[in-house]
Amino acid sequence: MKNLIILAIMMLPFLTMAQESPAVKHFDKYSGQKGYTSVYITKYTFDFFTEVTSKEEGEAFKENIAGINTIKVLMNDAPSKVLTENLFYKELLPTILKSTYDEILLVKEDGQIYRFFVKKENSKITEFIIVVYGPEENILVIIEGDIDLKKLSKLSGTMKIEGFDRLEDIDKKSQN
């Protein structure tokens, strides 16, 4: 019994370490690398934005971002014209598809593919991912926190992040 308790205490740090998601690992791997542009927006940036906008805009924005902790955006500055050489297609998608994400929307338009994924923990969405890939652009958007998709779709008009405009498609799909 004593050995079991000692073993449990020794394993505790390993059990409590948070696992990074495949999307965050991909973001971290390519963030700051040549040929990539990365943006990391924290909750403090949201707070600052609500302070510098009008009261009505600030309140509406604050309501819509409630629960969001971070937004990470990774863009490939020179996407591959050949899909099988595209790192978002070759490297990122297989890891997302093998993990605990659920795909909620797929849009194909003019050779570009937009895929939307959610990760749930205890029936709450904790991670929302947009993966855009194709001959024109490659974009990864990761939103982490306690996420409400309806509020997030309202943000799509406010935040000018590529791929966010497709959030309206999710809202339309849920209304049908």
C-alpha positions in Angstrom: 0.0 0.0 0.0 2.8 2.4 0.9 4.5 1.7 -2.4 1.3 2.4 -4.3 0.9 5.8 -2.5 4.6 6.7 -3.3 4.0 5.7 -7.0 0.9 7.8 -7.2 2.7 10.8 -5.7 5.5 10.4 -8.2 3.1 10.1 -11.2 1.0 13.2 -10.1 3.1 15.8 -12.0 2.9 13.8 -15.2 -0.8 13.3 -14.9 -1.5 17.0 -14.3 0.6 18.3 -17.2 -1.7 19.7 -19.9 -1.5 18.1 -23.2 -1.0 20.5 -26.1 -3.4 19.9 -29.0 -2.1 19.0 -32.4 -3.2 22.4 -33.8 -1.3 24.3 -31.0 1.8 22.1 -31.7 1.6 23.0 -35.4 1.2 26.7 -34.5 4.2 26.6 -32.1 6.3 24.7 -34.6 5.9 27.2 -37.5 5.3 30.4 -35.5 8.2 32.8 -36.3 9.6 30.6 -39.0 10.5 32.1 -42.4 7.5 32.0 -44.8 4.9 32.1 -42.0 3.1 35.0 -40.2 1.7 34.3 -36.8 -0.6 36.3 -34.6 -1.3 35.5 -30.9 -4.2 37.4 -29.3 -4.7 37.1 -25.5 -7.6 37.9 -23.2 -5.8 41.1 -22.3 -6.0 42.3 -25.9 -9.7 41.8 -25.8 -10.0 43.8 -22.6 -7.9 46.6 -24.1 -10.1 46.7 -27.2 -13.3 47.1 -25.1 -11.7 50.1 -23.4 -10.8 52.0 -26.5 -14.1 51.5 -28.4 -17.4 53.2 -27.8 -19.4 51.9 -24.9 -22.0 50.1 -27.0 -19.4 48.5 -29.3 -17.3 47.6 -26.3 -20.1 45.9 -24.4 -21.3 44.0 -27.5 -17.7 42.8 -28.2 -17.1 41.9 -24.5 -20.3 39.8 -24.5 -19.3 38.0 -27.7 -15.7 37.2 -26.5 -16.7 36.1 -23.0 -15.0 32.8 -22.3 -12.4 33.1 -25.0 -8.8 33.0 -23.7 -6.7 33.1 -26.8 -6.9 33.3 -30.5 -3.9 32.1 -32.5 -3.6 32.6 -36.3 -0.9 31.1 -38.5 -0.6 31.9 -42.2 1.7 30.5 -44.8 3.0 33.3 -46.8 3.7 31.2 -49.9 1.2 28.3 -50.1 2.1 25.3 -52.3 0.2 25.1 -55.5 0.2 21.3 -55.2 -2.0 20.0 -52.5 0.1 17.0 -51.6 3.0 19.3 -50.8 0.9 21.5 -48.6 2.0 21.2 -45.0 -1.4 22.1 -43.7 -2.8 19.2 -45.7 0.1 16.8 -45.2 1.1 17.5 -41.6 -1.7 19.2 -39.7 -4.9 17.6 -41.0 -3.9 14.0 -40.3 -3.1 14.8 -36.6 -6.4 16.7 -36.2 -8.4 13.9 -37.8 -6.8 11.3 -35.5 -7.4 13.2 -32.3 -10.5 14.2 -30.3 -11.8 16.9 -32.7 -15.2 16.8 -34.3 -15.5 18.3 -37.8 -18.6 20.6 -37.8 -18.3 22.2 -41.3 -16.6 21.7 -44.6 -16.6 24.4 -47.3 -15.0 24.0 -50.8 -14.8 27.1 -52.9 -12.6 27.9 -55.9 -10.0 25.3 -55.0 -9.8 26.5 -51.3 -11.0 24.2 -48.6 -12.3 25.5 -45.2 -12.6 23.0 -42.4 -14.0 23.7 -39.0 -13.3 21.5 -35.9 -14.3 21.6 -32.3 -12.9 19.9 -29.3 -15.2 19.3 -26.4 -14.5 18.5 -22.7 -17.4 17.7 -20.5 -19.9 18.8 -23.3 -18.3 22.3 -23.5 -16.4 23.5 -26.5 -12.9 24.2 -25.3 -11.1 24.6 -28.7 -12.4 25.8 -32.1 -10.2 25.4 -35.1 -10.4 26.7 -38.7 -8.1 25.2 -41.2 -8.0 26.8 -44.6 -5.8 25.3 -47.3 -5.5 25.3 -51.1 -3.5 27.0 -53.9 -4.3 30.6 -52.7 -3.8 30.6 -49.0 -3.1 28.4 -45.9 -4.5 29.6 -42.6 -4.9 28.0 -39.2 -7.1 29.7 -36.6 -7.2 28.3 -33.1 -9.6 29.7 -30.5 -9.2 28.4 -26.9 -11.5 28.9 -23.9 -15.1 28.2 -23.0 -16.6 28.8 -26.5 -20.1 29.6 -27.5 -20.4 29.2 -31.3 -23.3 31.6 -31.6 -21.4 34.4 -30.0 -18.3 33.5 -32.0 -20.3 33.8 -35.3 -21.3 37.3 -34.2 -17.6 38.1 -33.8 -16.9 37.2 -37.4 -18.1 40.7 -38.6 -16.0 42.5 -36.0 -12.7 40.7 -36.2 -11.0 40.8 -39.7 -9.3 37.4 -39.5 -9.3 35.4 -42.7 -11.6 32.4 -42.4 -13.8 34.1 -39.7 -16.3 35.1 -42.4 -17.1 31.4 -42.7 -18.4 31.3 -39.1 -21.7 32.7 -40.4 -22.1 29.4 -42.3 -22.1 27.5 -39.0 -24.7 29.8 -37.6 -26.9 29.3 -40.8 -26.4 25.5 -40.6 -27.5 25.4 -36.9 -30.7 27.4 -37.8 -31.7 24.9 -40.5 
